[in-house]
Amino acid sequence: MSGRGLLAFVLRRLVVLAVLLVVISFVTFSLLYISPGNLIDILLGARPHTAATVRALTREYHLNKPFLVQYWLWARQAVQLRFGTSIQTSLAVTSEITARLPLSMFLGIYSFVLTMVFGIGLGVASALKRGSIVDRGLVGGAMLGLSTPAFVAGVALLYVFAIRVRWFPAYGVGSGFFDELWHLTLPAVALAVTTVAYVSRHTRAAMIGTLDQDYVVFARARGLSSRRVLNVYLLRNALIPVITISGVILSSLIVGVVLVEVAFSLPGLGSLLVTAATAKDIPTLQAVVLLFAVVIVVANLLADVVYMVVDPRIRVGERST
């Protein structure tokens, strides 16, 4: 794809995603009004119910203005990363998120790397051993992984590897990069179980389809080594479908991180979302939901852009028009 065509595609996608974010932000803001109970009581939480606090909350959240005006004012503050005060802690919501974001990012990146390394590796091995016992075992394992929720995988891994054999710590986040890596290994594996199975199935299907292509047969007939055929011809083309689902993979990881952080008692954004929902901490809930939505939307945009860049069929199709 030419630079101009790619730029036009990105601009179109940005417009669509901007509209989508507006819709998501509107629904997120509406959580304050969808929640049962009086708005002031929800925002006060356990704080004293005095005339001064009521006036302060009314002024802070513009409750004396029309609904759409309130949304517009809230959206302007959200763009500036200002979401008000947490009902649970009485701290700024942005501070709460900033303190927990690094842990969730570390866990998400770790599990994403595990997903790609093991998902692609197992998918390639399964395709190259198509029809063998290895292939059937890997396909069966993928089916089991797809049907195992992240929370169940987390509990099972905790029991086996942290309690029974004690290879990994059962709680805590560690201090320093390598210690944190060690503490988050079990949560990352639990989070990656389903996505590894998902990627391996897609990789296997793409590899099998590529193995039957004429250019692979010709490459082998020319006497190229198996390693070169695998790296240059098979992986390069078979991984294109995997790139297209990378946005879906990240979305699955974001959803799974909520359950995994609760299972391992990790102080990340997932556990913050759960505690905010339990305590009806609407400002925190709004901020975390909107942050997750932005990450998912941006991830899908990046996946589409990478796909447009690396897929040679799109470039050929553009030149032929």
C-alpha positions, -999 to +999 in steps of 0.1 A: +000+000+000+013+035-009+018+061+018-011+082+005-034+052+006-023+042+040-028+077+053-063+079+039-072+045+055-059+057+088-078+089+086-111+071+078-105+047+107-097+075+131-131+092+122-150+060+128-131+053+160-137+088+172-174+084+168-172+050+186-154+066+215-180+094+218-207+067+220-188+047+245-180+078+266-217+088+265-227+053+278-200+054+304-211+088+316-247+075+318-236+050+345-241+077+370-278+079+361-284+043+354-272+033+389-301+028+414-304+054+442-300+091+446-271+107+427-259+126+458-260+095+480-240+075+454-214+102+451-211+107+489-206+071+497-196+068+533-189+105+537-211+127+560-243+139+543-241+177+551-254+207+532-219+218+524-209+184+509-241+184+488-234+218+475-198+209+467-208+177+448-235+196+429-209+222+419-182+196+411-204+173+390-227+201+376-258+183+388-279+215+385-274+216+348-292+197+320-280+161+313-263+169+279-245+199+294-233+177+322-220+151+297-202+178+276-185+192+307-176+157+319-162+148+285-140+179+284-126+170+318-121+134+307-100+145+277-078+163+302-077+131+323-098+146+351-124+122+364-132+137+399-126+121+433-129+084+442-158+076+465-138+049+482-105+066+489-114+103+485-083+106+463-082+118+427-093+090+403-064+098+380-040+092+408-056+059+416-053+048+380-017+061+376-007+041+406-022+008+393-016+012+356+021+000+355+012-034+370-016-040+346+005-029+317+033-053+328+009-081+332-008-074+298+025-072+279+039-103+296+008-123+287+007-109+251+043-120+246+035-155+260+005-156+237+024-149+206+054-170+213+036-201+224+005-196+203+025-193+171+050-220+180+024-246+189+003-237+158+034-241+135+043-274+152+008-287+149+006-278+112+040-293+103+030-325+121-005-325+106-024-358+112+001-371+137-004-378+174+014-345+182-011-326+160-041-343+176-027-337+211-021-300+204-056-295+188-071-312+218-051-290+242-062-259+222-099-269+226-093-274+264-076-240+266-105-222+247-130-237+272-110-227+303-118-193+317-089-172+330-102-173+366-104-211+366-069-213+351-056-189+377-070-209+406-057-242+392-022-227+386-022-213+421-030-246+437-005-267+417+025-244+412+022-221+443+007-243+470+016-279+461+050-277+444+058-241+455+077-231+424+061-197+422+049-172+448+012-173+456+008-135+461+026-102+459+040-083+429+077-083+438+103-055+436+125-049+406+121-061+371+131-098+374+114-103+408+082-088+394+086-110+363+088-140+386+057-130+407+036-123+376+045-155+357+015-175+370-010-146+365+004-141+330+001-178+321-034-179+335-043-149+314-027-163+283-042-198+284-072-190+262-054-166+239-026-191+233-052-217+222-069-191+200-037-181+183-025-216+178-057-226+161-055-197+137-018-203+131-023-239+124-052-232+099-031-205+081+000-227+080-019-257+065-034-234+039+000-220+031+017-254+029-005-263-001+004-232-021+023-236-054+051-212-044+060-234-014+061-265-035+083-247-060+106-234-032+111-270-020+117-282-055+145-257-059+163-273-031+158-246-004+164-258+031+133-265+053+144-237+077+144-212+048+111-223+034+096-220+069+110-186+077+107-169+042+076-185+027+055-202+053+057-179+084+057-147+065+024-154+048+008-176+074+012-150+102-009-123+083-042-138+096-027-138+131-020-100+128-057-094+119-068-110+152-043-093+174-068-066+183-093-094+194-065-110+214-057-078+233-094-073+239-096-108+254-066-100+276-081-068+289-113-087+298-093-115+314-071-092+334-100-083+356-106-119+367-069-128+370-060-098+392-089-107+415-077-144+416-041-134+425-050-104+446-030-080+424-035-043+429-040-034+392-067-018+371-088-050+370-091-053+407-098-015+409-126-020+384-141-048+405-139-029+438-153+003+422-183-017+409-189-033+442-187+000+461-206+019+435-176+042+430-190+057+398-162+082+390-136+055+392-158+031+373-163+056+345-126+063+342-115+027+342-142+016+317-133+045+294-096+037+296-102+001+287-123+012+258-096+035+245-070+008+247-092-017+228-100+008+201-064+019+196-052-017+196-077-026+168-066+005+148-029-005+151-037-041+141-055-029+110-027-006+101+000-033+105-022-056+084-025-031+056+013-026+056+024-062+057-002-079+035+014-081+000-020-089-016-033-054-007-003-038-023-007-059-054-044-051-055-037-014-052-012-014-081-036-033-104-064-007-100 
